[in-house]
Amino acid sequence: MAAKFEMYKDKSDKYRFRLKATNGEIIAVGEAYESETACKNGIESVKKNAPAAEIVNQTAARV
């Protein structure tokens, strides 16, 4: 099974998505969107931007 994006409606009737790994574990979640189209656009944005995303460690101690 390949990784997949799942779209759903939350308790507030907003559209959301989650990204599930091949083992079924949720590895990312999206914000609340007012429309299905906006949610799909959010998914496309993640697909486009994630491959080149920089890792920024914000847990490191500040000096």
GUDRENDO-692019 format. One record per residue: x, y, z of N, C-alpha, C, O in turn; residue number from 1. Coordinates in steps of 0.2 Angstrom, whole numbers, plus 2048, in hexadecimal, padded with zeros to 3 digits. Last residue first. Layout:
<atoms>
+------+------+------+-------+-------+-------+------+------+------+------+------+------+-----+
! n.c1 ! n.c2 ! n.c3 ! ca.c1 ! ca.c2 ! ca.c3 ! c.c1 ! c.c2 ! c.c3 ! o.c1 ! o.c2 ! o.c3 ! num !
+------+------+------+-------+-------+-------+------+------+------+------+------+------+-----+
!    X !    Y !    Z !     X !     Y !     Z !    X !    Y !    Z !    X !    Y !    Z ! NUM !
...
+------+------+------+-------+-------+-------+------+------+------+------+------+------+-----+
</atoms>
This chain:
<atoms>
+------+------+------+-------+-------+-------+------+------+------+------+------+------+-----+
! n.c1 ! n.c2 ! n.c3 ! ca.c1 ! ca.c2 ! ca.c3 ! c.c1 ! c.c2 ! c.c3 ! o.c1 ! o.c2 ! o.c3 ! num !
+------+------+------+-------+-------+-------+------+------+------+------+------+------+-----+
!  86D !  895 !  871 !   873 !   898 !   875 !  872 !  89F !  875 !  877 !  8A2 !  878 !  63 !
!  860 !  889 !  872 !   863 !   890 !   870 !  868 !  892 !  874 !  868 !  892 !  87A !  62 !
!  85F !  878 !  86E !   860 !   87D !   873 !  863 !  884 !  870 !  867 !  883 !  86B !  61 !
!  853 !  872 !  862 !   85A !   873 !   864 !  85B !  879 !  869 !  857 !  87E !  869 !  60 !
!  847 !  872 !  85D !   848 !   86F !   864 !  84F !  870 !  866 !  850 !  86F !  86C !  59 !
!  846 !  875 !  850 !   844 !   87A !   855 !  845 !  878 !  85C !  843 !  87C !  861 !  58 !
!  84E !  871 !  842 !   84D !   86F !   849 !  84C !  874 !  84E !  851 !  878 !  84F !  57 !
!  848 !  870 !  833 !   84A !   875 !   837 !  849 !  872 !  83E !  843 !  871 !  840 !  56 !
!  84B !  86A !  823 !   849 !   868 !   82A !  84C !  86D !  82E !  852 !  86E !  82E !  55 !
!  843 !  870 !  814 !   849 !   870 !   819 !  846 !  86D !  81F !  841 !  86F !  821 !  54 !
!  83B !  868 !  806 !   83A !   86C !   80D !  841 !  86B !  811 !  843 !  865 !  811 !  53 !
!  839 !  862 !  7FA !   83F !   867 !   7FB !  83F !  86A !  802 !  843 !  86F !  803 !  52 !
!  82E !  85A !  7FC !   834 !   857 !   7FA !  83A !  85C !  7FB !  840 !  859 !  7FC !  51 !
!  823 !  864 !  800 !   827 !   85F !   805 !  82D !  85C !  802 !  832 !  85C !  806 !  50 !
!  81D !  86B !  7F5 !   822 !   86E !   7FA !  826 !  869 !  7FE !  82C !  86B !  800 !  49 !
!  814 !  862 !  7EF !   818 !   866 !   7EB !  81E !  868 !  7EF !  824 !  868 !  7ED !  48 !
!  80C !  85C !  7F9 !   810 !   858 !   7F4 !  815 !  85C !  7F1 !  81A !  859 !  7EF !  47 !
!  807 !  868 !  7FF !   80C !   863 !   803 !  810 !  85F !  7FE !  816 !  85E !  7FF !  46 !
!  7FF !  86D !  7F5 !   805 !   871 !   7F7 !  80A !  86C !  7FB !  810 !  86D !  7FA !  45 !
!  7F6 !  862 !  7F4 !   7FA !   864 !   7EE !  800 !  868 !  7F1 !  806 !  867 !  7EE !  44 !
!  7EF !  864 !  800 !   7F3 !   85E !   7FF !  7F8 !  85F !  7F9 !  7FE !  85D !  7FA !  43 !
!  7EA !  871 !  7FE !   7EF !   870 !   804 !  7F3 !  86A !  803 !  7F9 !  86A !  804 !  42 !
!  7E1 !  86E !  7F4 !   7E7 !   873 !   7F3 !  7EC !  872 !  7F8 !  7F2 !  872 !  7F6 !  41 !
!  7D8 !  866 !  7FB !   7DC !   863 !   7F6 !  7E2 !  868 !  7F4 !  7E7 !  865 !  7F3 !  40 !
!  7D3 !  871 !  803 !   7D6 !   86B !   806 !  7DB !  867 !  801 !  7E0 !  866 !  802 !  39 !
!  7CD !  879 !  7FA !   7D2 !   87B !   7FE !  7D6 !  876 !  801 !  7DC !  876 !  801 !  38 !
!  7C3 !  870 !  7F6 !   7C8 !   872 !   7F1 !  7CE !  875 !  7F5 !  7D4 !  873 !  7F3 !  37 !
!  7BB !  86E !  801 !   7BE !   869 !   7FF !  7C4 !  86B !  7FA !  7C9 !  868 !  7FA !  36 !
!  7BD !  87D !  80C !   7BA !   879 !   806 !  7BE !  873 !  805 !  7C4 !  873 !  806 !  35 !
!  7C3 !  881 !  818 !   7BC !   883 !   817 !  7B9 !  87F !  811 !  7B3 !  87D !  811 !  34 !
!  7CE !  877 !  821 !   7CD !   87B !   81B !  7C5 !  87C !  81B !  7C1 !  877 !  81D !  33 !
!  7DA !  875 !  82E !   7D3 !   875 !   82C !  7D2 !  879 !  826 !  7D4 !  87F !  826 !  32 !
!  7EA !  86D !  82A !   7E6 !   872 !   82D !  7DE !  871 !  82B !  7DD !  86D !  827 !  31 !
!  7EF !  85C !  829 !   7EF !   863 !   827 !  7EA !  867 !  82B !  7E7 !  864 !  830 !  30 !
!  7FC !  851 !  82F !   7F5 !   853 !   82F !  7F5 !  85A !  82C !  7FA !  85E !  82E !  29 !
!  806 !  842 !  82E !   805 !   84A !   82D !  7FE !  84B !  82D !  7FA !  847 !  82B !  28 !
!  806 !  835 !  830 !   80C !   838 !   831 !  80C !  840 !  830 !  811 !  843 !  831 !  27 !
!  7FD !  828 !  836 !   7FD !   82E !   834 !  803 !  832 !  836 !  806 !  832 !  83B !  26 !
!  801 !  817 !  830 !   802 !   81C !   836 !  801 !  823 !  833 !  803 !  825 !  82D !  25 !
!  800 !  80E !  826 !   7FA !   810 !   829 !  7FA !  816 !  82E !  7F5 !  819 !  831 !  24 !
!  80C !  80B !  820 !   80A !   806 !   826 !  803 !  809 !  829 !  801 !  806 !  82E !  23 !
!  80E !  815 !  817 !   80C !   80E !   815 !  809 !  809 !  81A !  806 !  805 !  819 !  22 !
!  806 !  823 !  820 !   80C !   81F !   81D !  809 !  819 !  81A !  803 !  817 !  81B !  21 !
!  7FA !  830 !  81C !   7FC !   829 !   81F !  802 !  826 !  81C !  802 !  826 !  815 !  20 !
!  7F6 !  840 !  81F !   7FA !   83C !   81B !  7FC !  836 !  81F !  7FE !  836 !  824 !  19 !
!  7E6 !  848 !  820 !   7EC !   845 !   823 !  7EF !  840 !  81E !  7ED !  83E !  819 !  18 !
!  7DC !  857 !  81F !   7DF !   851 !   81C !  7E5 !  84E !  820 !  7E7 !  852 !  825 !  17 !
!  7CC !  85E !  820 !   7D3 !   85D !   822 !  7D6 !  857 !  81E !  7D2 !  854 !  81B !  16 !
!  7BE !  86A !  820 !   7C2 !   865 !   81C !  7C9 !  864 !  81F !  7CC !  869 !  820 !  15 !
!  7B2 !  86B !  82D !   7B8 !   86E !   829 !  7BB !  868 !  826 !  7BB !  863 !  828 !  14 !
!  7A9 !  868 !  837 !   7A7 !   868 !   830 !  7AC !  86B !  82B !  7AA !  86D !  826 !  13 !
!  7AE !  866 !  843 !   7AB !   86D !   842 !  7A9 !  86E !  83A !  7A8 !  873 !  838 !  12 !
!  7B3 !  85A !  843 !   7AD !   85B !   847 !  7AA !  862 !  846 !  7A4 !  863 !  847 !  11 !
!  7B9 !  858 !  832 !   7BA !   858 !   839 !  7B3 !  859 !  83D !  7AE !  85A !  839 !  10 !
!  7B9 !  84E !  824 !   7B6 !   854 !   827 !  7B7 !  853 !  82E !  7B6 !  84D !  831 !   9 !
!  7C8 !  849 !  81A !   7C2 !   848 !   81E !  7BF !  84E !  821 !  7C2 !  854 !  820 !   8 !
!  7D3 !  841 !  80F !   7D0 !   847 !   811 !  7C9 !  845 !  815 !  7C6 !  840 !  814 !   7 !
!  7E3 !  83A !  810 !   7DC !   839 !   811 !  7D9 !  83F !  813 !  7DB !  843 !  817 !   6 !
!  7F0 !  835 !  806 !   7ED !   83A !   809 !  7E6 !  839 !  80A !  7E3 !  836 !  805 !   5 !
!  7FC !  827 !  808 !   7F6 !   82A !   805 !  7F4 !  830 !  809 !  7F5 !  830 !  80F !   4 !
!  808 !  81B !  802 !   806 !   820 !   807 !  800 !  824 !  804 !  7FF !  824 !  7FE !   3 !
!  803 !  80B !  7FC !   807 !   811 !   7FC !  804 !  816 !  801 !  7FE !  815 !  803 !   2 !
!  804 !  7FA !  800 !   800 !   800 !   800 !  804 !  806 !  800 !  809 !  807 !  804 !   1 !
+------+------+------+-------+-------+-------+------+------+------+------+------+------+-----+
</atoms>
